[in-house]
Amino acid sequence: MKIVFVGPTLPDARRVAGAAITLQPPAMQGDILSATKRGATAIGLVDGNFEQVAPVWHKEILYALTQGVQVFGAASMGALRAAECAPFGMTGIGEIYRQYAQGERVDDADVALIHGPAELGYLPLTLPLVNVDVTLRRLADRQLLSVEAVAAVRAAAAGVFYKERTWAAVVERARLPAGTDRTCLADLLAAEFVDQKRIDALLLLDALHNAPNQRTVVVRDWEFNSTSMWKRLSGQPDASS
């Protein structure tokens, strides 16, 4: 069984994932452990909850790896956890993962956005900074926006709290040259928008499709430590209590 935790990054995941992959909503703490116990052979982590509930715990990812489950991460929460757990065997995928893994990007909020509920297709209400950056890079490469304007928009985007970041808010705050048509600029940014999170999530689905249908325990140079907190999460008796 192959499972992917995905939501706003890929709202049409059910259409593009295919029947071989079981879809689950954005993960929270305990979900990867539960998927492992249910017999998953490969797990993909794209989206995760983090404000109102406890986020995916690194420990449950490590546990899944000890059970021979391949764990992939990309695009959003998955890219963060993959960058943190890659030394233990988690597989990171895509450009956003690469940026975190190589230290080019360090702020978790760069992948965050506000969105509507699943019933409304996870309608995006704000912009993640990772998508702003790649969009600006595209505009610069195509010489559709000056170096000065790119720098101004990027600085403004970085200064807007992720819950408030929209193209309108960014363009309004950008320190642009006098006479700049901000309406045209906002239209250009929206028209040339690059959704890197979606691109990376689709790559993760490809990796899941190509993953083996059975678990494979590999030789590790680390040991899983079953702490008292882990025992509570996994429902094991704690001899110390």
CORNOR-V783738 format. One record per residue. N is the residue number from 1. RES is the residue in one small letter. SS is DSSP state (@ for helix, = for strand, . for the rest). PHI is phi in radians with two decimals (NA if undefined). NEAR is the number of other C-alpha atoms within 8 Angstrom. Layout:
n:N res:RES ss:SS phi:PHI near:NEAR
n:N res:RES ss:SS phi:PHI near:NEAR
This chain:
n:1 res:m ss:. phi:NA near:10
n:2 res:k ss:= phi:-1.93 near:13
n:3 res:i ss:= phi:-2.22 near:13
n:4 res:v ss:= phi:-2.26 near:13
n:5 res:f ss:= phi:-1.73 near:15
n:6 res:v ss:. phi:-2.66 near:17
n:7 res:g ss:. phi:-2.68 near:13
n:8 res:p ss:@ phi:-1.13 near:11
n:9 res:t ss:@ phi:-1.16 near:12
n:10 res:l ss:@ phi:-2.47 near:9
n:11 res:p ss:. phi:-1.08 near:10
n:12 res:d ss:. phi:-1.74 near:7
n:13 res:a ss:@ phi:-0.99 near:10
n:14 res:r ss:@ phi:-1.07 near:8
n:15 res:r ss:@ phi:-1.31 near:6
n:16 res:v ss:@ phi:-1.67 near:6
n:17 res:a ss:@ phi:-1.34 near:9
n:18 res:g ss:. phi:1.51 near:7
n:19 res:a ss:. phi:-1.27 near:5
n:20 res:a ss:. phi:-1.37 near:8
n:21 res:i ss:= phi:-2.03 near:12
n:22 res:t ss:= phi:-1.53 near:9
n:23 res:l ss:= phi:-1.59 near:10
n:24 res:q ss:= phi:-2.27 near:9
n:25 res:p ss:. phi:-1.17 near:8
n:26 res:p ss:. phi:-0.81 near:11
n:27 res:a ss:= phi:-1.37 near:15
n:28 res:m ss:. phi:-2.28 near:12
n:29 res:q ss:. phi:-0.99 near:10
n:30 res:g ss:. phi:1.73 near:10
n:31 res:d ss:@ phi:-1.24 near:9
n:32 res:i ss:@ phi:-1.25 near:13
n:33 res:l ss:@ phi:-1.05 near:12
n:34 res:s ss:@ phi:-1.08 near:8
n:35 res:a ss:@ phi:-1.10 near:11
n:36 res:t ss:@ phi:-1.13 near:12
n:37 res:k ss:@ phi:-1.15 near:7
n:38 res:r ss:. phi:-1.40 near:6
n:39 res:g ss:. phi:1.80 near:7
n:40 res:a ss:. phi:-1.02 near:12
n:41 res:t ss:. phi:-1.71 near:14
n:42 res:a ss:= phi:-2.60 near:16
n:43 res:i ss:= phi:-2.24 near:16
n:44 res:g ss:= phi:-1.94 near:15
n:45 res:l ss:= phi:-1.97 near:15
n:46 res:v ss:. phi:-1.93 near:18
n:47 res:d ss:. phi:-1.87 near:16
n:48 res:g ss:= phi:-2.55 near:15
n:49 res:n ss:. phi:-1.45 near:12
n:50 res:f ss:. phi:-2.62 near:8
n:51 res:e ss:. phi:-1.70 near:6
n:52 res:q ss:. phi:-1.55 near:5
n:53 res:v ss:. phi:-2.34 near:8
n:54 res:a ss:. phi:-1.22 near:9
n:55 res:p ss:. phi:-1.33 near:11
n:56 res:v ss:. phi:-0.91 near:13
n:57 res:w ss:. phi:-1.61 near:8
n:58 res:h ss:@ phi:-1.00 near:8
n:59 res:k ss:@ phi:-1.05 near:7
n:60 res:e ss:@ phi:-1.25 near:11
n:61 res:i ss:@ phi:-1.14 near:13
n:62 res:l ss:@ phi:-1.09 near:11
n:63 res:y ss:@ phi:-1.08 near:10
n:64 res:a ss:@ phi:-1.02 near:14
n:65 res:l ss:@ phi:-1.12 near:13
n:66 res:t ss:@ phi:-1.17 near:9
n:67 res:q ss:. phi:-1.59 near:10
n:68 res:g ss:. phi:1.48 near:11
n:69 res:v ss:. phi:-1.52 near:15
n:70 res:q ss:= phi:-1.35 near:14
n:71 res:v ss:= phi:-2.13 near:14
n:72 res:f ss:= phi:-1.94 near:17
n:73 res:g ss:= phi:-2.43 near:19
n:74 res:a ss:= phi:-2.82 near:20
n:75 res:a ss:. phi:1.33 near:21
n:76 res:s ss:. phi:-2.39 near:14
n:77 res:m ss:@ phi:-0.94 near:13
n:78 res:g ss:@ phi:-1.08 near:16
n:79 res:a ss:@ phi:-1.18 near:16
n:80 res:l ss:@ phi:-1.10 near:13
n:81 res:r ss:@ phi:-1.17 near:10
n:82 res:a ss:@ phi:-1.16 near:15
n:83 res:a ss:@ phi:-1.11 near:12
n:84 res:e ss:@ phi:-1.41 near:8
n:85 res:c ss:@ phi:-1.87 near:12
n:86 res:a ss:@ phi:-0.98 near:10
n:87 res:p ss:@ phi:-1.08 near:6
n:88 res:f ss:@ phi:-1.78 near:8
n:89 res:g ss:. phi:2.08 near:8
n:90 res:m ss:. phi:-1.22 near:14
n:91 res:t ss:= phi:-1.78 near:10
n:92 res:g ss:= phi:-1.57 near:14
n:93 res:i ss:= phi:-2.36 near:15
n:94 res:g ss:@ phi:1.67 near:13
n:95 res:e ss:@ phi:-1.18 near:9
n:96 res:i ss:@ phi:-1.16 near:15
n:97 res:y ss:@ phi:-1.00 near:16
n:98 res:r ss:@ phi:-1.02 near:11
n:99 res:q ss:@ phi:-1.09 near:10
n:100 res:y ss:@ phi:-1.22 near:13
n:101 res:a ss:@ phi:-1.10 near:9
n:102 res:q ss:. phi:-1.67 near:7
n:103 res:g ss:. phi:1.37 near:7
n:104 res:e ss:. phi:-1.24 near:7
n:105 res:r ss:. phi:-2.36 near:7
n:106 res:v ss:. phi:-2.24 near:6
n:107 res:d ss:. phi:-1.50 near:5
n:108 res:d ss:@ phi:-1.00 near:7
n:109 res:a ss:@ phi:-1.18 near:8
n:110 res:d ss:@ phi:-1.12 near:9
n:111 res:v ss:@ phi:-1.75 near:11
n:112 res:a ss:. phi:-1.43 near:11
n:113 res:l ss:. phi:-2.71 near:11
n:114 res:i ss:. phi:-1.70 near:10
n:115 res:h ss:= phi:-2.58 near:10
n:116 res:g ss:. phi:-1.36 near:10
n:117 res:p ss:. phi:-1.27 near:8
n:118 res:a ss:@ phi:-1.00 near:7
n:119 res:e ss:@ phi:-1.08 near:5
n:120 res:l ss:@ phi:-1.86 near:7
n:121 res:g ss:. phi:1.23 near:10
n:122 res:y ss:. phi:0.92 near:12
n:123 res:l ss:. phi:-0.86 near:9
n:124 res:p ss:= phi:-1.23 near:10
n:125 res:l ss:. phi:-1.97 near:9
n:126 res:t ss:. phi:-2.41 near:12
n:127 res:l ss:. phi:-1.94 near:14
n:128 res:p ss:. phi:-1.31 near:13
n:129 res:l ss:@ phi:-1.08 near:13
n:130 res:v ss:@ phi:-1.06 near:11
n:131 res:n ss:@ phi:-1.37 near:13
n:132 res:v ss:@ phi:-1.06 near:13
n:133 res:d ss:@ phi:-1.06 near:9
n:134 res:v ss:@ phi:-1.23 near:10
n:135 res:t ss:@ phi:-1.15 near:13
n:136 res:l ss:@ phi:-1.14 near:11
n:137 res:r ss:@ phi:-1.11 near:8
n:138 res:r ss:@ phi:-1.11 near:10
n:139 res:l ss:@ phi:-1.11 near:11
n:140 res:a ss:@ phi:-1.18 near:12
n:141 res:d ss:@ phi:-1.10 near:7
n:142 res:r ss:. phi:-1.56 near:7
n:143 res:q ss:. phi:1.01 near:7
n:144 res:l ss:. phi:-1.63 near:7
n:145 res:l ss:. phi:-2.54 near:9
n:146 res:s ss:. phi:-1.20 near:8
n:147 res:v ss:@ phi:-1.02 near:7
n:148 res:e ss:@ phi:-1.15 near:7
n:149 res:a ss:@ phi:-1.20 near:10
n:150 res:v ss:@ phi:-1.04 near:11
n:151 res:a ss:@ phi:-1.10 near:8
n:152 res:a ss:@ phi:-1.17 near:11
n:153 res:v ss:@ phi:-1.18 near:13
n:154 res:r ss:@ phi:-1.13 near:11
n:155 res:a ss:@ phi:-1.10 near:9
n:156 res:a ss:@ phi:-1.15 near:13
n:157 res:a ss:@ phi:-1.10 near:12
n:158 res:a ss:@ phi:-1.16 near:8
n:159 res:g ss:@ phi:-1.53 near:6
n:160 res:v ss:. phi:-1.65 near:10
n:161 res:f ss:. phi:-0.99 near:7
n:162 res:y ss:. phi:-1.03 near:14
n:163 res:k ss:. phi:-1.32 near:7
n:164 res:e ss:. phi:-2.09 near:8
n:165 res:r ss:. phi:-1.38 near:13
n:166 res:t ss:. phi:-2.30 near:9
n:167 res:w ss:@ phi:-1.05 near:10
n:168 res:a ss:@ phi:-1.08 near:7
n:169 res:a ss:@ phi:-1.15 near:10
n:170 res:v ss:@ phi:-1.15 near:13
n:171 res:v ss:@ phi:-1.12 near:12
n:172 res:e ss:@ phi:-1.10 near:7
n:173 res:r ss:@ phi:-1.56 near:7
n:174 res:a ss:. phi:-1.16 near:11
n:175 res:r ss:. phi:-1.51 near:7
n:176 res:l ss:. phi:-1.69 near:9
n:177 res:p ss:. phi:-1.02 near:6
n:178 res:a ss:. phi:-1.00 near:4
n:179 res:g ss:. phi:1.59 near:4
n:180 res:t ss:. phi:-1.11 near:7
n:181 res:d ss:. phi:-1.43 near:6
n:182 res:r ss:@ phi:-1.19 near:8
n:183 res:t ss:@ phi:-1.14 near:6
n:184 res:c ss:@ phi:-1.13 near:7
n:185 res:l ss:@ phi:-1.13 near:10
n:186 res:a ss:@ phi:-1.08 near:11
n:187 res:d ss:@ phi:-1.13 near:8
n:188 res:l ss:@ phi:-1.13 near:8
n:189 res:l ss:@ phi:-1.06 near:11
n:190 res:a ss:@ phi:-1.20 near:8
n:191 res:a ss:@ phi:-1.23 near:6
n:192 res:e ss:. phi:-1.74 near:9
n:193 res:f ss:. phi:-0.98 near:9
n:194 res:v ss:. phi:-2.00 near:9
n:195 res:d ss:. phi:-1.70 near:8
n:196 res:q ss:@ phi:-1.12 near:12
n:197 res:k ss:@ phi:-1.07 near:13
n:198 res:r ss:@ phi:-1.14 near:10
n:199 res:i ss:@ phi:-0.98 near:10
n:200 res:d ss:@ phi:-1.19 near:14
n:201 res:a ss:@ phi:-1.13 near:14
n:202 res:l ss:@ phi:-1.15 near:8
n:203 res:l ss:@ phi:-1.11 near:10
n:204 res:l ss:@ phi:-1.11 near:14
n:205 res:l ss:@ phi:-1.06 near:11
n:206 res:d ss:@ phi:-1.06 near:8
n:207 res:a ss:@ phi:-1.12 near:9
n:208 res:l ss:@ phi:-1.10 near:13
n:209 res:h ss:@ phi:-1.03 near:8
n:210 res:n ss:@ phi:-1.51 near:6
n:211 res:a ss:. phi:-1.24 near:8
n:212 res:p ss:. phi:-1.11 near:7
n:213 res:n ss:. phi:-1.59 near:8
n:214 res:q ss:. phi:-2.37 near:5
n:215 res:r ss:. phi:-1.33 near:11
n:216 res:t ss:. phi:-2.42 near:8
n:217 res:v ss:. phi:-1.41 near:9
n:218 res:v ss:. phi:-1.83 near:5
n:219 res:v ss:. phi:-1.18 near:4
n:220 res:r ss:. phi:-2.09 near:6
n:221 res:d ss:. phi:-1.84 near:4
n:222 res:w ss:. phi:-2.47 near:5
n:223 res:e ss:. phi:-2.03 near:5
n:224 res:f ss:. phi:-1.40 near:7
n:225 res:n ss:. phi:-1.75 near:4
n:226 res:s ss:. phi:-1.43 near:6
n:227 res:t ss:. phi:-1.33 near:6
n:228 res:s ss:@ phi:-1.10 near:8
n:229 res:m ss:@ phi:-1.15 near:6
n:230 res:w ss:@ phi:-1.13 near:9
n:231 res:k ss:@ phi:-1.06 near:12
n:232 res:r ss:@ phi:-1.16 near:10
n:233 res:l ss:@ phi:-1.15 near:8
n:234 res:s ss:@ phi:-1.56 near:7
n:235 res:g ss:. phi:1.38 near:6
n:236 res:q ss:. phi:-1.55 near:7
n:237 res:p ss:. phi:-1.16 near:6
n:238 res:d ss:. phi:-1.83 near:8
n:239 res:a ss:. phi:-1.15 near:4
n:240 res:s ss:. phi:-1.42 near:4
n:241 res:s ss:. phi:-1.68 near:3
